[in-house]
Amino acid sequence: LLLIVVVCMTLGTTAISVGFNFLGRDFYNSIAEKNPEDFDRLLKTYIAAIAGAIPVFVFRDYYQQVLTLKWRGWMTERYVEKYLDDRNFYHIQTGSVIDNPDQRIVDDISAFTSQTLGLAFTLLNAGIDLVSFSGILFGIYKPLVGVLFVYAAGGTLISAKLGQPLVGLNFNQERREADFRYGLVRVRENAESIAFYGGEAAERSGLVGRLRAALDNLGDLLVATRNVDFFTSCYRYLVTFLPAAVVAPLYFKGEIEFGVINQSSSAFSHILGDVSLVVYQIERLASFSAVTDRLGQMTEVLNGPASRLRIDRESPERLRLAGLTVRTPGAYGAQRPPLVTDLDLTLTSRSSVLIMGPSGAGKTSLLRAVAGLWEQGAGEVRWAAAAPRDPGLYFLPQRPYLVLGTLRQQLLYPTMMEFQCGVAGCAPKPDDAALIDALDRVNLGYLLRRGTSTNAHPKEGETRLGSDVDEWSELAAGLDAVGDWSSILSLGEQQRLAFARVLLARPPVALLDEATSALDAANEARMYSLLRDLDDVAYVSVGHRGSLLGFHEQVLRLEGDSSWRVVSAEAY
């Protein structure tokens, strides 16, 4: 409906322009004829017409921008959905296939939608204008129309040739600006590590290098734009006198009225603009082409081939690996030597396996393949899902991911966030009592008091929280404390928080990648005891500490040459 409104208003603006063309002719005729009555009448008509036309032009542009806004929202949602679907965001990051996907989703989609609609309505308006004003100019002096079309055709060819470098330069500018911005984001995200290392000079050098690359390309872009502007300006002003020069002799002979000179100039100007779109819009077209290329690349990647690993989530076992061969992903699909070859492994309910081996043997890589993150290789992976929306696997990395939001949202991430509940197959969300109990069991109960009091600290020997009503209300309020939890909590606290998530989610299979590396022996033992006591959860751990053997039934030893062996934890 909005599109129809904009099209109708575009037609209306053309009709208004044609009306002004004839009104201008009569207005200047009244001046030439020294007719004050017609002059006063036409002047009032002119003012009234302008007052009536302004809202049409303004609302046409406004509704076009609203249409652009709605299209951008729809298109961005689809790209975000596809970007997050099937772990595409991870494959793009690790495969280095395209640069800066975030910039493409935010800036390029915005530019694409606005420029597409802008160019589309410009073409529509130009087509209608061309038909309307060509008739006017043809009726005044036929040869002038032919001269104009020949002039525009030559200008278009020259402009296209001069503007060709702009496409590549605009493409590179988008990428280099995004690279510079990404470098700044990396400094912000890793501020503490950079400060500890004293890496300010190295970061400054890297950022300045990215900035200079962007500025150098921008300099080349400005030079190319300047050259195009030279031609465009000459093209625009070289023929401004042509209509009057051709039509004036007819006026001198008395064949036309004085106002026709103004009418012919106005019609000529409209037609010249319509047939010279490439000349006048060359920079805009070059930018649009670059944006379209970048979005096209991303679309191809998002619609790329599926994994060669077979992932089946409807398995009677908790986890089953059959003939699994894992390779390190290479850029653009390059093949690399296998890390693990023909691995067979089965986990049932409450089973547990500890993956050990030398550094670089592929322990974490195996977990990535099991979770579907790495797709290079062959074989079959099967795991059980507790519900239609349950991912089946729950991953605990060495450094847990903490979302922006409340402590409650940290505990519920990702399977029971508010926006995921209320649909079929969604696990019931734990109440406040369950959340508080989970924090207490992983020795993080003091975070609730910290969220409501600046003087709260963990108490020595604290195990269970009180049941006083006022205290309980205070603790529940602490669940909604908002903070930058990745900065507030130490790595050890973050790892314990990840275990609290497992206690609440109770996934069929938990994958732990050195998930207790920052914990002392007592806390590590407590976390694994809690995990082992879950009677419906199987888990696979990656670790180096011998203390972990007591919490696992089997050990999968990776030898580092793609070979492997499975032994009992007791025998190991």
Secondary structure, DSSP 8 states (H G I E B T S, - for coil): -HHHHHHHHHHHHHHHHHHHHHHHHHHHHHHHTT-HHHHHHHHHHHHHHHHHHHHHHHHHHHHHHHHHHHHHHHHHHHHHHHHHGGGHHHHHHHHT-SS-HHHIIIIIHHHHHHHHHHHHHHHHHHHHHHHHHHHHHHHH-HHHHHHHHHHHHHHHHHHHHHHHHHHHHHHHHHHHHHHHHHHHHHHHHTHHHHHHHT-HHHHHHHHHHHHHHHHHHHHHHHHHHHHHHHHHHHHHHHTTTHHHHHHHHHHHTTSS-HHHHHHHHHHHHHHHHHHTHHHHTHHHHHHHHHHHHHHHHHHHHHT----SSEEESEEEEEEEEEEEEEE---GGG----EEEEEEEEEE-TT-EEEEE-STTSSHHHHHHHHTTS---EEEEEEEE-SSTT--SEEEE-SS----SEEHHHHHHTTTT-GGG-SSTT------HHHHHHHHHHTT-THHHHHHH-TT----TT--S----HHHHHHHHHHTT-EE-HHHHS-HHHHHHHHHHHHHHH--SEEEEESTTTTS-HHHHHHHHHHHHT-TT-EEEEE---GGGGGG-SEEEEE-SSB-EEEEETTT-
